[in-house]
């Protein structure tokens, strides 16, 4: 009888640890890509060639963002796709499917229609 109680207690502890591990990304919530477009390349500053204008919706707010990164970072980003995101002041931290966190600079926000 004691053996079964110990096994049951171990199972309950395992389930509790798994549930806690899933909440490790505290503060992240799902954000939907509302619009995504690549900005025109600047001939004078070639380092600015991979600029993007991205609008992300979290809850009832749409955030207009700008990002600079290689094209490979945003290969899977399309309108309507959802990513885990977290607000950090004027920066929106967004997790890619590979787990890498991208920083999007927030330039404006408005209520969603």
N, C-alpha and C positions, 0 to 999 in steps of 0.2 A: 504494500500500500504506500509506503514511504517513497519507494522508487518511482511510482507513477506520479506522485505529488512533485517530486524533484523534476521529472521529465516535463510535466505540465508547466511548472514554474520556469524552466529553461525556455520552453516554447513561447511563453508569454513575454519573457524578457527579450527574446530574439525579435518578436513582432514589434515590440516597443522600440528597440534600437533601429529597426528598418524604418519605422514611421518617423523617428527623429532624424534619420539620415536624409530622408526625402525633404524635410523642411529646412535643410541646411542653407538653402538659397533664400534666406529670409529677406524680405523686402522686394523680391522679384515678383512681377505679375506679368501676365500675357499682354503683349502689345501687338497690334495689327498694323501692317504696312498699308497706309492709305495711298501714298504715291511715292514713286521712286524714279528719279531721272539723273542722268549723268550730265554734269555741267560742261559747257564748252571749254575746250582747252585754251589756255592762255599762251600765246606764242612767245611772250617775253619771259614767262616763268614756267619752264617745262616741269618743274616739280609740282605745279598745281594742276597737272593734266588729269589726275584721277580724283576730281571733286564730285560730290554727289549731293543732291537735294532730296531729302527723305522726310516724309510726313508719317508720323507714327501716332496711332490712337491708343490711349490707355484710358479705359473707362469712358467718361463723357468728355474727354479733352483730347484735342489733336495738337501734337507738338511738331512744329516746323524745325527741321534740323539740317545741319550741314556736316559732311564728313569728308575726310581725305584719307584714302587708303588704296592699296592696289586693287585692281579689278577682281582678283581671285577671292578677296574677302567677301565681296557682295555677289558672288556668282549665283547663289540660291535665293537671293532677295527678289521677290516679286510682289505686286500689289495683291493684298488679301492674305498673305502669309503671316503667321504669328510667331513671335519670338519672346522669350522671357526678357523683361526689361525692368530697370530700376532707376528712379530719379535720384540724381546726386547734384543738387544745386542747379546750375545751368548746363549740366551734362546729363545725357540719357545713356545709361550703360545697358547695352544690348548683348545678349549671349547668342553667338552663332551656333549652328547645330554641332560643330566640332568642340564646343565648350569655350572657345576664345571670346573674350569680352571686348566689344567695340565701343568706343566713345563717340557719341554723336553730340555735337554742340547745338544746344537749343537756341534758336534765333527768334522764336515766337510761339505763341500758343493761343488756341481759341476753343470755344465750346463746340462740340460735335453737333452736326445737324441731325 
